[in-house]
């Protein structure tokens, strides 16, 4: 199963970085170029283990995912329950660790996936590694900007 990851330093503490990563609505769209629409399902109002979310990305693909771990301020993990036809499986995790000398945070985002149908999976997974890698790096760059955006920081501190 292919794995794609990206890492970045953000100039805020891990608790703040984690909080930024879990923003929703207009605040989330300020920093996350991947998300066009996202909301909790099943009456949930906050993220937590086993909470499901609906996400529509900027090209119109949508998926339902479920939090499989939720451990603020260290990490969060998800798996796709329903999504684009070409993904057999998709899972991801975001980890937040104190930066060098205790300053800032190192954010590591890692995803694994497999494609279908099986006969095209070897080619699709090579292409998917490139596309998903590009999207994760783009998204993480947005997260870095979000961790310096006064409006985003105000929202997570309020």
C-alpha positions in Angstrom: 0.0 0.0 0.0 1.6 3.3 -1.0 2.4 5.9 1.7 2.7 9.6 1.2 3.9 12.0 3.9 4.9 15.6 4.4 6.4 17.5 7.3 6.6 21.2 8.2 7.5 23.4 11.1 4.9 25.8 12.5 5.7 28.7 14.9 3.0 27.8 17.5 2.8 25.2 20.3 1.5 21.7 19.6 -1.9 22.4 21.3 -2.5 25.4 19.0 -1.3 23.6 15.9 -3.6 20.7 16.7 -6.5 23.1 17.3 -5.8 24.8 13.9 -5.9 21.4 12.2 -9.3 20.7 13.6 -11.0 24.0 12.6 -14.2 23.8 10.5 -16.3 26.1 8.3 -15.0 29.4 7.1 -12.0 29.3 9.4 -10.9 25.9 7.9 -11.4 27.2 4.4 -9.1 30.2 5.2 -6.1 27.8 5.4 -7.1 24.5 3.8 -7.0 24.6 0.0 -8.2 21.0 -0.3 -11.6 21.6 1.4 -14.6 23.0 -0.4 -17.1 21.7 2.1 -16.8 19.8 5.4 -19.1 19.0 8.2 -19.7 16.4 11.0 -22.3 13.7 10.5 -24.7 11.8 12.8 -25.4 14.9 15.0 -21.8 15.3 16.1 -20.7 18.9 16.9 -17.1 18.3 17.7 -14.3 16.0 16.5 -13.7 12.8 18.6 -12.9 9.2 18.1 -15.5 7.5 15.9 -17.0 10.8 14.8 -17.8 10.7 11.0 -17.3 13.7 8.7 -18.4 14.5 5.2 -15.8 16.3 3.0 -16.0 17.6 -0.5 -12.7 18.6 -2.0 -12.1 21.4 -4.5 -12.5 19.2 -7.6 -15.9 17.9 -6.3 -14.8 14.5 -5.1 -16.5 13.7 -1.8 -15.9 11.2 1.0 -17.2 10.1 4.4 -14.4 9.5 6.9 -14.3 8.4 10.5 -11.8 9.5 13.2 -10.0 6.3 14.4 -7.9 8.3 16.8 -8.2 11.7 18.4 -5.5 12.5 21.0 -5.1 16.3 21.4 -2.6 17.8 21.1 -0.5 14.9 19.7 -2.3 13.2 16.9 -5.4 12.5 14.9 -6.2 9.7 12.5 -8.9 8.9 10.0 -10.1 6.3 7.6 -12.3 6.7 4.6 -15.6 4.8 4.9 -17.0 5.9 1.5 -15.4 7.9 -1.2 -14.2 8.2 -4.8 -14.6 5.0 -6.8 -10.9 4.8 -7.5 -9.9 4.4 -3.8 -10.1 0.9 -2.3 -8.8 2.2 1.0 -7.6 5.6 2.3 -6.3 6.5 5.7 -4.4 9.3 7.2 -2.8 10.6 10.3 -1.5 14.0 11.5 1.1 14.1 14.2 2.2 17.2 16.2 5.4 17.2 18.1 7.3 19.9 19.9 9.9 21.6 17.7 13.6 21.9 18.2 14.5 23.3 21.6 10.8 23.2 22.6 9.9 26.0 20.2 7.0 25.6 17.7 5.7 22.4 16.4 6.7 19.8 13.8 3.6 18.7 11.9 3.9 15.3 10.1 1.0 14.3 7.9 1.0 10.8 6.5 -1.6 9.0 4.3 -1.8 5.5 2.9 -4.1 4.3 0.2 -4.8 1.6 -2.3 -6.6 1.9 -5.7 -9.1 -0.1 -7.6 -9.9 -1.9 -9.9 -7.0 -4.3 -9.2 -5.9 -4.5 -12.9 -5.1 -0.8 -13.0 -4.0 -0.4 -9.4 -0.2 -0.5 -10.1 -0.4 2.4 -12.5 -3.2 4.2 -10.5 -1.2 4.0 -7.3 1.9 5.5 -9.0 -0.2 8.4 -10.3 -2.0 8.6 -6.9 1.3 8.9 -5.0 2.2 11.9 -7.1 -1.2 13.5 -7.0 -1.9 12.8 -3.3 1.7 13.9 -2.5 1.2 17.2 -4.3 -2.2 17.8 -2.5 -0.7 17.0 0.9 2.2 19.3 0.4 -0.1 22.0 -0.8 -2.5 21.5 2.1 0.4 21.4 4.6 1.7 24.7 3.2 -1.8 26.2 3.8 -1.7 24.8 7.4 1.6 26.6 7.9 0.0 29.9 6.7 -3.0 29.2 8.9 -0.8 28.8 12.0 0.4 32.4 11.4 -3.0 33.9 10.3 -4.3 36.1 13.1 -7.9 35.3 12.3 -7.4 31.6 12.4 -5.4 31.9 15.7 -8.1 34.1 17.2 -10.7 31.5 16.3 -8.9 28.6 18.0 -8.0 30.7 21.1 -11.6 32.0 21.7 
